[in-house]
Amino acid sequence: MYFGDKIPLFLLWLSAVLKGKREIMKISVNHGPWMARILFFGIAIALAGCVVNDPGSAPNAPAGADGPADVGTLVPRQDGDAIAGQDVFRFETFGNEDFWTDAVRMLTGVAEAQVTPLQAMQLGVSIDIDALDATTQQTLLAELQADPTGQSSALLNDPAMMATLVSANSVIGMPAKDSNGDGVIDVTQGDKAGTSCALCHTITDGSTFNLPDGGSIGHRLDGLTNHNLNVGALFATAANSRALYPILQLSLEANGGKTLGRAPQGLTENSTEAEVDAYLSNPEYYPVGMFDDTVDGNGNTMHITPFFRQDLAAPFGSEGTIERLDNFGNLVYTALFDLTDLTTPGGRAFLHKLGGAAGDEIIDDYVKVLEDTGVTGYPFVQADLHPKPGSEDAPIGLRVDNTKLLDMNAYVVSLQAPEGAQVDEMAAANGRELFRTEGCTACHNVDQSEPVPAFIVPMKTIFPGDNPVVLAERMPPLNPVMDTPGVFFDDKMAVLNASLRGDIRGIALPLLLDLARKPVFLHDDTVPSLDNLLDPTRGSTAPHPFYLADPTQRMEMVEFLRSLDAMGMTGTMPMTGTMPMTGTMPMTN
């Protein structure tokens, strides 16, 4: 289908759907070569700089203001127990270990390829030192003391050690389960491993080992984006990456064989494992630090976003489709962490509703792929049927344990953002004043301890070059499926956008936090630095065209943005949760 184009999260990751109080509306979709795109998980774009609104379309702020006059309305959030939520965030699978072990066959692929811990870390995988037994810790520390590069470490270069690390629940984001019920977790003896939010949204402090441009070994730092995670290459390691069919870039008959994404050609239900792996492992098609969280058949890789201070982040998804944090988590677990859920009646209805014939084709093809690769017994995730299928609460008609979703709410709300970078104080002060007087506060707050404004910035405001072609008409409140050819920026909003809840096609505002650690900017990774983001040589029609022509002023603005944290205007940290992040915050990963 012609859907979105980039999104995190392993995680978590993904956004979509009509609010529960709305009726499911029939969507009229052209069955020709242009088709709708579905976006399940969106990641907020890392905007940094000044946004000036179209008159009457988004709130404006007078020069010198600290933020927009009208910040919109936030939907109330319900939180559970943050201590229990930590376990959900780190280790909960709701049964998806069956999908990742028996369908995708990740553990089989890792074993067959003789992947070592050091090679896994080269893909951005991180290791929790605290999960290892004392003897292994001591041996590893001694080896790294002798050779800080890890190149001669016996443990890090032993393929058998990967199973040991997974079984110890030391590989972050790949929780192992006692599937055979013998009281011992050992993935070489029939136990299984799935995935959790931590894969994309946790790093370590690198206190034991830090691999340049790769993963690290140390104490967990939950909520921080793993910018070095090579999700595509990690997927390609699996023995049956074809089981990821709905989130690959496809070529569908309903679209006349055309494809949308970074690759020149799309895959089909008959593509070989080698062809799928070639797509996933090519950084030109699936860049590092990005994740395709849309089950739409398009190449929609988008940069992974942070998952701390989620009390400040609503609405969710860079297009602002999801209003409630627990609904965002449910969508990740039911539609993304076990893609076979899409073959259920609710999953089929959802893809048909948004994609018509192309949505039907994706599921029919997927069932064929699963049959051809010997996958049975699906779907795997443990979830209940929901009384309002198609609503934001249950877009594919399923909802996992609500208590655990609310517990995770409490945990990710409590996770504190890193302190801002140490910068030139005078330059940052000048940058702060520029931020207030040059139009940035028409959309952004100066005080990052305040929730981001909840309104949607119109696409034409954030991207003046937006000149979309209508690909399909749909029934209100949905806007027509539309896309600006040759540009990645707006692809994510072509189908799934805030029009699903009666708002507009545009961009939700991101957290301006942890920017000093971020290697690229905008959700499509097209801007290499904050200075470049603010440089007028990018052009008046480029995405986020809000510039400072004077290089000194750009430097001052960059210093201000790098210094931002959630300490508040008075320098105090609002304690909104019960599980603040501990440990130092090195500039790693």
Buried (B, 14 or more C-beta within 10 A) or exposed (E): BBBBBBBBBBBBBBBBBBBBEBEBBEBEBBBEBBBBBBBBBBBBBBBBBBBBBBEEBBBBBEEEBBBBEEBBEBBEBEBBBBEBBBBBBBBBBBBBBBBBBBBBBBBBBBBEBEBBBBBBBBBBBBBBBEBBEEEBBEBBBEBBEEEEEBEEBEBBBBBEBBBBBBBBBBBBBBBBBBBEEEEEBBBEEEBBBBBBBBBBBBBBBBBBBBBEEBBBBBBBBBBBBBBBBBBBBBBBBBBBBBBBBBBBBBBBEBBEEBBBBBBEEBBBBEBEBEBBBBBBBBEEBBBBBBBBBBBBBBBBBBBBBBBBBBBBBBBBBBBBBBBBBBBBBBBBBBBBBBBBBBBBEBBBBBBBBBBBBBBBBBBEBBBEBBEEBEBEEBBBBBBEEBEBBBBBBBBBBBBBBBEBBBBBBBBBBBBBBBBBBEBBEEBBBBBBBBBBBBBBBBBBBBEBBBBBBBBBBBBBBBBBBBBBEEBBBBEEBBBBBBBBEEBBBBBBBBBBBBBBBEBBBBBBBBBBBBBBBBBBBBBBBBBEEBBBBBBEEBEEEBBBBBBBEEEEBBBBBBBBBBBBBBBEEEEEBBEBBBBEBEEEBBEBB
